[in-house]
Amino acid sequence: MFFGLLFLAALAGGTLWTALQKRLPAWQVPALSGFLRFFLAAWLLSYGLIKFNFGQFGLLHAEQLDTTYGESSPMGLLWRFMAASPGYQWLAGLAEVLPALLLHRRTVTLGALLSSVTLTNIVALNLLYDVPVKLFSGHLLLAALILAAAEWPRLWAFARGEAVPARQARRQPAVFRWGSWLLTALVLVTAGLHAKQGLGELAEYRADPANSQTRLQTRGFHPISPEPFSR
């Protein structure tokens, strides 16, 4: 019910925006694009950075290996799949952080395309493994697609091998230009700190004999010594 009302409100707002677009001040369309870029980048970074220190899926522990396949929920199975490979978690984090860094005004096309690819995979996993953030991840994908659709004339010209029309230059105040670079530097430093923390946690994890990967490497089978057969 609540999401239905939100959908109707969004539909009404979008219709009104489209009807009044030609009468709106020239700054409002870039303002909408800027809001979507900030919204999308903020959430991609929040999910991507925590993967560098295994804050979302964690690392695979003995009690998780003791859970049988039949006892696993779809979401639990996905979480253990991700937890089994620290390296894959880092790649997943990079796939979210890199598009976010490319959502600057000058690289928004590439950032929106990469975000769309990454979020399509995330939405599919959330839907098919019953992860309870389906609508929210769908909203993020929609934001990425809207940003990419705004660049459709330039993308279509590039795909056809024609001259790509130049984007209309809108000079930003120096504070915004410098601010975007400072935010990028801050994100890179934060990613480095998260990665350092993750490496420390991984070293402690592998030093603990209880976290031996032997059972995982033998495909989860538990060696059993058969008792002598008696008649």
C-alpha positions in Angstrom: 0.0 0.0 0.0 2.7 2.5 1.0 4.9 1.7 -2.0 1.8 2.0 -4.2 1.2 5.5 -3.0 4.8 6.4 -3.5 4.6 5.1 -7.1 1.5 7.2 -7.8 3.2 10.3 -6.2 6.3 9.7 -8.4 4.2 9.2 -11.5 2.3 12.4 -10.8 5.5 14.3 -10.1 7.2 13.0 -13.2 4.2 13.9 -15.4 4.2 17.4 -14.0 7.9 17.8 -14.5 7.7 16.7 -18.1 4.8 19.0 -18.8 6.6 22.0 -17.3 10.1 21.2 -18.4 10.2 23.8 -21.1 9.0 26.5 -18.7 11.4 25.6 -15.9 14.6 27.7 -15.3 17.6 26.4 -17.1 19.4 25.4 -13.9 16.8 22.9 -12.8 17.6 20.1 -15.3 21.3 20.0 -14.3 20.2 20.2 -10.7 18.1 17.0 -11.1 21.1 15.3 -12.8 23.4 16.4 -10.0 21.0 15.1 -7.3 20.7 11.7 -9.0 24.5 11.5 -9.4 25.0 12.3 -5.7 22.3 9.9 -4.6 23.6 7.0 -6.7 27.3 7.6 -5.8 26.6 7.9 -2.1 24.8 4.5 -2.0 27.3 2.7 -4.3 30.1 3.9 -2.1 28.4 2.9 1.1 27.9 -0.6 -0.1 31.2 -0.8 -2.0 33.6 0.4 0.7 32.4 -2.0 3.4 33.2 -4.9 1.1 36.9 -4.1 1.4 36.9 -4.9 5.1 34.3 -7.7 4.7 31.7 -5.7 6.6 28.8 -6.9 4.5 29.3 -10.7 4.0 32.0 -11.4 6.6 34.3 -14.4 6.3 33.4 -18.1 6.2 33.5 -19.7 9.6 33.1 -23.3 10.9 29.5 -22.9 12.0 28.5 -21.8 8.5 30.2 -24.9 7.0 28.2 -27.0 9.4 24.9 -25.8 7.8 23.7 -28.2 5.1 22.5 -27.1 1.7 18.9 -28.0 2.6 19.0 -25.9 5.7 20.1 -22.8 3.9 17.8 -20.0 3.0 18.4 -18.5 -0.5 19.9 -15.4 1.1 22.0 -17.5 3.5 23.4 -19.4 0.5 24.3 -16.2 -1.3 26.0 -14.8 1.9 28.1 -17.9 2.3 29.0 -17.9 -1.4 30.3 -14.4 -1.0 32.0 -15.1 2.3 33.9 -18.0 0.9 36.0 -15.8 -1.3 37.6 -12.6 0.1 39.0 -11.7 -3.3 35.6 -11.8 -4.9 34.3 -9.5 -2.2 37.0 -7.0 -3.1 36.1 -7.2 -6.8 32.5 -6.7 -6.0 33.4 -3.6 -3.9 35.5 -2.3 -6.8 32.6 -2.8 -9.2 30.6 -0.5 -7.0 33.2 2.1 -6.0 34.6 2.7 -9.5 31.3 3.7 -11.1 30.6 6.0 -8.2 33.9 7.8 -8.7 33.1 8.2 -12.4 29.8 9.9 -11.8 31.5 13.3 -12.1 30.0 15.7 -14.5 32.7 15.1 -17.2 32.6 11.3 -16.9 28.9 10.7 -16.0 28.3 8.7 -19.2 30.8 6.1 -18.4 29.9 6.1 -14.7 26.2 5.7 -15.5 26.8 2.8 -17.9 29.1 0.9 -15.4 26.6 1.6 -12.6 23.8 0.1 -14.7 25.8 -3.1 -15.4 26.8 -3.5 -11.7 23.3 -2.8 -10.4 21.6 -5.1 -12.9 23.6 -7.9 -11.4 22.8 -6.8 -7.9 19.0 -6.5 -8.6 19.1 -10.0 -10.2 20.8 -11.4 -7.1 18.4 -9.7 -4.7 15.3 -10.9 -6.7 16.4 -14.5 -7.3 18.0 -15.0 -3.8 15.2 -13.3 -1.9 17.4 -10.5 -0.4 15.0 -8.0 1.2 16.3 -4.8 -0.5 14.7 -5.5 -3.9 12.8 -2.2 -4.3 15.7 -0.1 -3.1 18.3 -1.7 -5.4 15.7 -1.3 -8.2 15.5 2.4 -7.4 19.3 2.7 -7.7 19.3 0.9 -11.0 16.5 3.2 -12.3 18.6 6.2 -11.3 21.6 4.8 -13.2 19.4 4.2 -16.3 18.0 7.7 -16.2 21.5 9.2 -16.1 22.5 6.9 -19.0 19.3 7.8 -21.0 20.1 11.5 -20.7 23.3 10.7 -22.7 21.4 8.7 -25.3 22.0 11.0 -28.3 25.8 11.0 -27.7 25.8 7.2 -27.1 23.8 6.6 -30.3 26.1 8.7 -32.4 29.1 6.9 -30.9 27.6 3.5 -31.7 27.0 4.5 -35.3 30.5 5.9 -35.7 29.3 9.4 -36.2 30.7 12.6 -34.6 29.7 12.6 -31.0 27.9 15.9 -30.2 29.6 17.9 -27.5 28.0 18.2 -24.2 26.8 21.7 -23.4 29.4 23.4 -21.3 28.2 24.8 -18.0 31.0 26.3 -16.1 30.8 25.4 -12.4 32.0 27.5 -9.6 35.6 26.7 -8.5 34.4 25.4 -5.1 32.4 22.6 -6.8 35.2 21.6 -9.1 37.7 21.5 -6.2 35.2 19.9 -3.9 34.6 17.0 -6.3 38.3 16.2 -6.5 38.6 16.5 -2.7 35.7 14.1 -2.3 37.4 11.7 -4.7 40.6 11.8 -2.7 38.7 11.2 0.5 37.0 8.2 -1.0 40.3 6.7 -2.2 41.9 7.2 1.3 38.8 5.6 2.9 39.0 2.7 0.5 42.7 2.2 1.4 41.9 2.3 5.2 39.1 -0.2 4.7 41.4 -2.5 2.7 44.1 -2.3 5.3 41.6 -3.3 8.0 40.4 -6.1 5.8 43.9 -7.5 5.3 44.4 -7.4 9.0 41.1 -9.3 9.6 42.0 -11.8 6.9 45.4 -12.5 8.4 43.8 -13.1 11.8 41.2 -15.3 10.2 43.6 -17.5 8.4 45.9 -17.8 11.5 43.0 -19.4 13.5 43.1 -23.2 12.9 39.3 -23.3 13.5 38.9 -21.5 10.2 40.7 -24.1 8.2 39.4 -24.2 4.6 40.2 -27.9 4.3 36.5 -28.8 4.5 35.6 -26.2 1.9 38.3 -27.4 -0.4 37.0 -30.9 -0.2 33.6 -29.7 -1.3 32.0 -29.8 2.1 32.2 -33.6 2.5 33.0 -34.8 6.0 35.4 -37.8 6.1 33.7 -40.7 7.9 35.5 -43.8 9.2 33.2 -46.7 8.6 32.6 -49.1 11.5 33.3 -52.7 10.9 30.3 -54.5 9.4 28.8 -57.1 11.7 26.4 -59.8 10.8 
